[in-house]
Amino acid sequence: MKKILLVIRSEVVNIFTRPSYLILTFGLPVLGFILFLVFTNLNQKETQAISEIFKESPTTVQTEGFIDQGGIIKNVPEFLQDGSFQEFENENSAKKALEDTLISAYYLINPDIYDTGEIIYVRPDFNPLSGNGQDWKMRELFAYNLFDGDGQLSALVQYPVDFIDQPLDPSITEGQDSELAFIVPYVTTILFYIVILSSASLLLNSVVSEKQNRVIEVIMLSVSPHQLLTGKILGLGFVGLLQSLIYTSVGFTLLKISGRSVEVPPTLNFSPSILIWGIIFFVVGFLIYASLMAGLGALVPNIREASQATFVVIAPMIVPMLFISIMLEQPHGPIATFLSLFPLTAPVAMMTRLASGGVPLWHPILAVILSLLTAALILRTVTGFFRSQTLLSGQEFKISLFFKAMIGKI
């Protein structure tokens, strides 16, 4: 255990003394934070100007006039007796009131209203972005008088029906077809894909770099392959998780400073348990793919070939991405269920299903158990790669070589 702790400490110290990691982990978020503040201050005046153009009409009541030459308006409903309208005998008096800013606009109802169906709306300015004033109130007033003050009949004619969505499957609750109901599981999938692979790639680079520098020869004289691999996985796992937490914290901080918030539909099962399951599946996913990356690093001769061969390891992680549409449409279907239980795809696929909601508790528990067993098996197999004849062979990497090594044929 003492040697494992020494390996963990060594890996953490090596990573934190690497300028590239410090820049990506701390420098990039700080730079993003500074740029956010700078652009926010620079664009404040422009944003205010745009807001003035697109701002909504004021909520205060605007008095508008009308001239009823058709003799239609005889009664005003109670909900419009708030100073919204003022009747004028002729257009000249309405124009005079408009010039004196006693009213904001006026409507001219011509005698041929029944033939044309048109009402002239006169206002002092023209702004295509500000809408048509309170024309909806005039529509209500006109319809109310067409039916001799029968408010219920007027409302029934204007709004004859209310549509209620009823899904074919009763188990589907309202809101699951919303945009966020699609985005949240999708973003969860992408996030886990990036976090797990970026963390596991640190282990690949560490092993290959130590092979090229011949440092691993000295290390193997002091620790066993199992101790070395375990220490590297735990140390670099901590580093990768820390990097992910920093990025997430900075993102939420910038979101809060900007005054925005992410409203998650209540139909999504985005409870605190999602965070707990997220940490668990990050750990098991990292154990699996970090072990595979370590095995890959033990077989490839240099960083260049390691980058090319990474696709062999990450291929299973891409599978849930290919079936993401099916998984979101049918989160409890056979494909989604299989991918969420299969150890190599479970970390991503299960989180997609959990974000969609309605997953039986025994599914994630079984997925974690199967993933841990797989991680232990892969770790045991990859430990055998850390032998001097394998690490120092320098042979060209081939896909067949990797699969033969995984089944113990090399």
C-alpha positions in Angstrom: 0.0 0.0 0.0 2.9 2.3 0.8 4.3 1.9 -2.7 0.9 2.5 -4.3 0.7 5.8 -2.4 4.2 6.7 -3.6 3.1 6.1 -7.2 0.0 8.2 -6.7 2.0 11.0 -5.2 4.5 10.8 -8.1 1.8 10.9 -10.8 0.0 13.9 -9.2 3.3 15.8 -8.7 4.4 15.1 -12.3 1.0 16.3 -13.7 0.9 19.4 -11.6 4.4 20.4 -12.6 3.5 20.0 -16.3 2.9 23.5 -17.8 0.5 22.2 -20.4 -1.8 20.7 -17.7 -1.6 23.8 -15.5 -2.6 26.0 -18.5 -5.5 23.7 -19.5 -6.8 23.2 -15.9 -6.3 26.6 -14.4 -5.1 29.0 -17.1 -7.9 28.3 -19.6 -10.8 28.8 -17.0 -9.1 32.0 -15.7 -8.7 33.3 -19.3 -12.3 32.5 -20.1 -13.4 34.2 -16.9 -11.4 37.4 -17.8 -12.6 37.4 -21.4 -16.2 37.0 -20.1 -15.9 40.0 -17.9 -14.1 42.1 -20.6 -16.7 41.4 -23.3 -19.5 41.9 -20.8 -18.3 45.4 -20.0 -17.5 46.3 -23.6 -20.9 45.1 -24.9 -22.9 46.6 -22.1 -23.9 49.7 -24.0 -24.6 47.7 -27.2 -26.7 45.3 -25.3 -28.8 48.1 -23.7 -29.3 49.7 -27.1 -30.5 46.4 -28.6 -32.7 45.8 -25.5 -34.4 49.2 -26.1 -35.3 48.1 -29.6 -36.7 44.8 -28.7 -38.1 45.6 -25.3 -41.7 44.6 -24.6 -44.4 47.1 -24.5 -44.9 48.7 -21.1 -47.4 47.0 -18.8 -49.1 50.3 -17.9 -52.5 50.9 -19.5 -52.3 53.1 -22.6 -55.4 55.1 -23.4 -56.4 54.8 -27.0 -59.3 56.5 -28.8 -61.8 55.3 -31.3 -64.3 56.9 -33.6 -67.3 54.7 -34.2 -68.8 55.8 -37.5 -70.6 52.5 -38.0 -72.5 52.6 -34.7 -71.1 49.2 -33.5 -69.7 50.0 -30.1 -72.6 50.4 -27.6 -71.2 48.7 -24.5 -67.8 48.2 -23.0 -67.1 45.0 -21.1 -66.0 45.3 -17.5 -62.5 44.1 -18.0 -61.9 46.9 -20.5 -63.2 49.7 -18.2 -59.7 50.5 -17.0 -59.1 53.6 -19.1 -58.0 51.6 -22.2 -60.4 53.4 -24.5 -61.9 56.9 -25.0 -64.6 57.5 -27.6 -64.5 60.6 -29.8 -67.3 62.1 -31.9 -65.1 62.8 -35.0 -61.6 62.2 -36.2 -60.5 65.8 -35.8 -61.0 65.7 -32.0 -59.2 62.4 -31.9 -56.2 63.9 -33.8 -56.1 66.8 -31.5 -56.0 64.5 -28.4 -53.3 62.5 -30.1 -51.2 65.6 -30.8 -51.6 66.6 -27.1 -50.5 63.1 -26.1 -53.8 62.5 -24.3 -54.0 59.2 -26.1 -51.4 57.0 -27.6 -53.3 56.2 -30.8 -56.9 55.9 -32.1 -59.0 53.6 -34.2 -61.3 54.7 -37.0 -64.3 52.4 -37.5 -65.8 53.2 -40.9 -69.6 52.8 -41.7 -68.7 50.0 -44.2 -67.1 47.9 -41.5 -69.4 44.9 -42.2 -68.4 44.9 -45.9 -64.6 45.5 -45.5 -63.9 44.1 -42.1 -61.2 46.7 -41.7 -60.5 49.2 -38.9 -58.0 52.0 -39.5 -55.3 52.3 -36.7 -53.6 55.7 -36.4 -50.5 56.2 -34.3 -47.8 59.0 -34.2 -44.8 56.8 -34.8 -44.0 53.6 -36.8 -41.9 50.9 -35.2 -42.3 47.4 -36.8 -40.7 45.8 -33.7 -43.1 47.2 -31.1 -46.2 45.4 -32.3 -49.7 46.9 -32.9 -50.3 48.5 -29.5 -53.4 47.2 -27.8 -55.2 46.0 -31.0 -56.2 42.8 -29.1 -58.3 44.9 -26.8 -60.1 46.5 -29.8 -60.7 43.0 -31.1 -62.3 42.0 -27.8 -64.4 45.2 -27.7 -65.6 44.8 -31.3 -66.5 41.1 -30.8 -68.3 41.8 -27.5 -70.6 44.3 -29.2 -71.2 42.1 -32.3 -72.9 39.7 -29.9 -74.9 42.4 -28.0 -72.7 42.2 -24.9 -72.7 38.4 -24.6 -69.2 37.9 -23.2 -69.4 34.1 -23.2 -70.6 33.8 -26.8 -67.9 36.3 -27.8 -65.2 34.3 -26.1 -66.5 31.1 -27.6 -66.4 32.5 -31.1 -62.9 34.0 -30.7 -61.4 30.9 -28.9 -63.7 28.0 -29.9 -61.7 25.1 -28.6 -58.8 24.2 -26.3 -56.4 21.5 -27.5 -55.1 19.0 -24.9 -52.2 16.8 -25.9 -52.8 13.1 -25.0 -49.8 10.7 -25.8 -50.6 7.3 -27.1 -48.5 5.7 -24.4 -50.0 6.7 -20.9 -46.6 6.2 -19.3 -45.3 9.2 -21.2 -45.9 12.3 -19.1 -46.3 15.8 -20.3 -43.1 17.6 -21.2 -41.0 14.6 -22.1 -41.1 15.7 -25.7 -39.8 19.2 -24.9 -36.6 20.5 -26.2 -34.8 20.2 -22.9 -36.0 16.7 -22.5 -33.9 15.9 -25.5 -31.0 18.2 -24.7 -30.3 17.1 -21.1 -29.7 13.4 -21.8 -27.7 14.3 -25.0 -25.5 16.7 -23.1 -25.0 14.1 -20.4 -23.8 11.6 -22.9 -21.4 14.0 -24.5 -20.1 15.2 -21.1 -19.4 11.7 -19.9 -17.7 10.8 -23.2 -15.3 13.7 -22.9 -14.6 13.4 -19.2 -13.9 9.7 -19.1 -11.7 9.7 -22.2 -9.8 12.8 -21.4 -8.9 11.4 -17.9 -8.0 8.0 -19.3 -5.8 9.6 -22.0 -3.6 11.0 -19.2 -2.7 7.5 -18.2 -1.9 6.5 -21.8 0.5 9.5 -22.2 2.1 8.8 -18.9 3.0 5.2 -19.7 4.2 5.9 -23.2 6.3 8.9 -22.0 8.0 6.8 -19.3 8.7 4.1 -21.9 10.4 6.5 -24.3 12.4 8.1 -21.5 13.4 4.6 -20.1 12.2 5.8 -16.7 9.8 2.8 -16.4 12.8 0.4 -16.3 13.9 2.0 -13.1 10.4 2.1 -11.7 9.8 -1.6 -12.4 12.8 -2.4 -10.2 11.1 -0.9 -7.2 7.4 -1.7 -7.5 5.3 -4.6 -8.9 3.3 -4.1 -12.1 0.0 -4.3 -10.1 1.2 -1.6 -7.7 2.4 0.6 -10.6 -0.8 0.3 -12.5 -3.0 0.8 -9.5 -1.1 3.9 -8.4 -1.2 5.4 -11.8 -5.0 4.8 -12.2 -5.8 6.3 -8.8 -3.5 9.2 -9.1 -4.4 10.2 -12.7 -8.1 9.5 -11.9 -7.9 12.1 -9.2 -6.3 14.6 -11.5 -8.8 14.0 -14.2 -11.8 14.4 -11.8 -10.3 17.6 -10.4 -10.0 19.0 -13.9 -13.6 18.1 -14.7 -14.9 19.7 -11.4 -13.0 22.9 -12.1 -14.4 23.2 -15.6 -17.9 22.5 -14.3 -17.6 25.0 -11.4 -16.3 27.7 -13.7 -19.2 27.1 -16.2 -21.8 27.3 -13.5 -20.1 30.4 -12.0 -20.2 32.2 -15.4 -23.8 31.2 -15.8 -24.7 32.6 -12.4 -22.8 35.9 -13.1 -24.6 36.4 -16.4 -27.9 36.2 -14.6 -29.0 33.1 -16.5 -30.2 29.8 -15.2 -31.0 26.4 -16.6 -34.5 25.3 -15.9 -34.9 21.6 -16.1 -38.4 20.2 -16.9 -40.0 18.5 -13.9 -40.5 15.4 -16.0 -36.8 14.8 -16.2 -35.4 12.7 -13.4 -32.6 15.2 -12.6 -32.6 14.6 -8.8 -29.5 14.6 -6.6 -29.3 10.9 -7.1 -28.2 11.6 -10.7 -25.1 13.3 -9.3 -24.4 10.3 -7.1 -24.8 7.9 -10.0 -22.7 10.2 -12.2 -19.8 10.0 -9.8 -20.1 6.2 -9.5 -20.3 5.6 -13.3 -17.4 8.0 -13.8 -15.3 6.0 -11.4 -16.1 2.6 -13.0 -15.9 4.0 -16.5 -12.5 5.5 -15.7 -11.3 2.2 -14.2 -12.2 0.3 -17.4 -10.8 2.7 -19.9 -7.8 3.8 -17.9 -6.8 0.1 -17.7 -7.3 -0.3 -21.4 -5.3 2.8 -22.1 -2.5 1.6 -19.8 -2.4 -1.7 -21.7 -2.3 0.2 -25.0 0.5 2.3 -23.7 2.5 -0.8 -22.7 2.3 -2.1 -26.2 2.9 1.0 -28.4 6.5 2.2 -29.0 5.8 6.0 -29.1 3.3 8.7 -28.6 2.5 9.0 -32.3 1.4 5.4 -32.7 -0.4 5.7 -29.3 -2.6 8.5 -30.7 -3.4 6.5 -33.8 -4.2 3.3 -31.8 -6.5 5.1 -29.3 -9.5 4.4 -31.6 -9.2 0.7 -30.8 -9.9 1.5 -27.1 -12.5 4.2 -27.5 -14.6 2.4 -30.1 -17.0 1.0 -27.6 -17.6 4.4 -26.1 -18.7 5.6 -29.6 -21.5 3.0 -29.9 -23.9 4.8 -27.5 -23.4 8.0 -29.6 -24.5 6.1 -32.7 -27.7 5.0 -31.0 -28.4 8.2 -29.1 -31.6 9.0 -31.0 -33.0 5.5 -30.4 -32.0 5.6 -26.7 -33.7 9.0 -26.2 -36.9 7.9 -28.0 -37.0 4.5 -26.3 -34.9 4.7 -23.1 -36.3 1.4 -21.9 -36.2 -0.4 -25.2 -33.9 -3.5 -25.8 -31.1 -1.5 -27.4 -30.9 1.1 -24.6 -31.2 -1.6 -21.9 -28.4 -3.7 -23.4 -26.0 -0.8 -23.9 -26.7 0.4 -20.4 -25.8 -3.0 -18.9 -22.9 -3.9 -21.2 -19.8 -2.9 -19.2 -17.9 -1.1 -22.0 -20.9 1.1 -22.9 -22.6 1.2 -19.5 -21.0 4.4 -18.1 -22.3 6.5 -20.9 -25.5 4.6 -21.9 -26.8 4.2 -18.3 -26.4 8.0 -17.6 -28.4 8.7 -20.7 -31.2 6.5 -19.5 -31.0 7.9 -15.9 -31.3 11.5 -17.3 -34.4 10.4 -19.2 -35.9 8.9 -16.0 -38.0 5.8 -15.1 -35.1 3.4 -14.9 -35.6 0.5 -12.4 -33.1 0.7 -9.5 -31.7 -2.8 -10.2 -30.5 -1.7 -13.6 -27.8 0.8 -12.5 -26.9 -1.5 -9.6 -26.4 -4.4 -12.0 -24.5 -2.2 -14.4 -22.1 -1.1 -11.7 -21.4 -4.7 -10.5 -20.8 -5.9 -14.1 -18.5 -2.9 -14.8 -16.5 -3.4 -11.6 -16.0 -7.1 -12.5 -14.9 -6.1 -16.0 -12.6 -3.5 -14.6 -11.0 -6.0 -12.3 -10.5 -8.5 -15.1 -9.0 -5.9 -17.5 -6.7 -4.6 -14.7 -5.5 -8.1 -14.0 -4.9 -8.8 -17.7 -3.2 -5.5 -18.4 -0.9 -6.0 -15.4 0.7 -8.8 -17.3 1.7 -6.3 -20.1 4.0 -4.6 -17.6 6.9 -7.0 -18.1 10.3 -6.0 -19.3 10.0 -8.1 -22.5 6.7 -6.3 -23.4 7.6 -2.8 -22.4 11.0 -2.8 -24.0 10.2 -4.8 -27.2 9.7 -1.8 -29.4 7.8 -3.7 -32.0 5.3 -2.0 -34.2 1.8 -1.8 -32.9 -0.9 -3.8 -34.6 -4.6 -4.1 -33.7 -4.2 -7.9 -33.7 -1.4 -7.6 -31.2 -3.6 -5.7 -28.8 -6.4 -8.3 -28.9 -4.0 -11.2 -28.6 -2.5 -9.6 -25.5 -6.0 -9.1 -24.0 -6.8 -12.8 -24.3 -3.4 -13.9 -23.1 -2.0 -15.1 -26.4 1.2 -13.0 -26.1 
